[in-house]
Amino acid sequence: MTIARRLLLGTAAATFAIGRSRAAEPLVIAVATPMTGSSGAMGLNGNRGAEIATAAINAAGGIGGRPVKFELFDDRGTPKDAATVAQRIVNGEDKYFAVCGHVNSSATLAAMPIYSDAGTPVLCPSSSNPSITEQGWKNIIRLTGRDDYGAQEYSGFMVNNLKKRKLGIFFVNNDFGRGLRNEVVKAVDVLRGQVVAEGTFTPNVDRDFRPIITQMKAAGVEGLMLMTEYTEGGLFLAQAKDLGFTGIPVAGPDSNLYDKYIELSLGAAEGSYVLAAYDPFADSPATRAFVDNYQKQHGGLASQVAVFTHDIFWIIKEAVDKHGAKRDTLMDTVKALTFNGVGGAYAWTAKGDTKNRPHYVLQVQGTRFVSTGVKVDETGLEVLRRA
């Protein structure tokens, strides 16, 4: 055998070995989520959703023939920490196939300029502030709905379904809470309701809400819109009970869909409503299997962050395995998909928003959330619907 032939065969063998080695390398997804701070339960749910997804996907052969794993980044739910996390992720260059994150709207808004500059694909399990998909970023989709639509649903439920017109709003002072509050005010006005009292708080800082509760009680609030996350939502209701501010309906988003909300309320969350972006009680084999598995492993109900994080991994798998997506084509591929997962059916606009995602009315009964089977009465909201 000539030297040239040996060199040629050696080069081919080396190339084949490198190809096999690369094929066996894990496909790594960065999960950016709040593991500590007042949103820590959200991050814990996201972590658990990622664990369940990766175990099942690897048992099914991985993604693109490669095992999949994830690396966890704690953004504490704050803009500053989220920007730091985003920089760490993009500094890894192409180590990460995509980012699953962030959860809090303020965190996503702080991180996205960094991801956008780097061209990093971002699949967001939560973060509902409308401005996230109005910035012109091409590298993001989200699985939850927008707050402008959500606010209309919460308002329609309170005014149309429950027949309450004198409302109070308690909202978190960040991008999520402020945006949601503004949209609720618009929707309530259209429905001929009135916001007669409102109060806000700084997450991870404020814990005494008694002055706000006293104000709402004096204003004759008939229904409370709880635009919070689970920690402050539960604490607010516990303090309201102590002050005798009870007997009125309470409704809010699925940032309260956590066992901690019920626990921190000390029983005061009984009867309150959560309008969720996925139906934990859906008559779907995929949903039932996931919710039951989650309950068996961790206890409690899987939040929307657990479900949407889980579904993100499977969306990536479908984009790669069935449509040949690469890192630089992932976003365009996903936006063209219609995907059915644990959280229901997903499709996306060119901006990255989900299409036609309904809300499901859940209620606290005892120590758990249950389905009410109630549909939101959307009468009068037509003038606010986006084209």
Secondary structure, 3 states (H helix, E strand, C coil): CCHHHHHHHHHHHHHHHHHHHHHHCCEEEEEEECCCCCCHHHHHHHHHHHHHHHHHHHHCCCECCECEEEEEEECCCCHHHHHHHHHHHHHCHHHEEEEECCCCHHHHHHHHHHHHHHCCCEEECCCCCHHHHCCCCCCEEECCCCHHHHHHHHHHHHHHHCCCCEEEEEEECCHHHHHHHHHHHHHHHHCCCEEEEEEEECCCCCCCCHHHHHHHHHCCCCEEEEECCHHHHHHHHHHHHHCCCCCCCEEEEHHHCCHHHHHHCCCCCCCCEEEECCCCCCCCHHHHHHHHHHHHHHCCCCCHHHHHHHHHHHHHHHHHHHHCCCHHHHHHHHHCCEEEECCEEEEECCCCCECCCCCEEEEEECCEEEECCCCCCCCCCHHHCCC
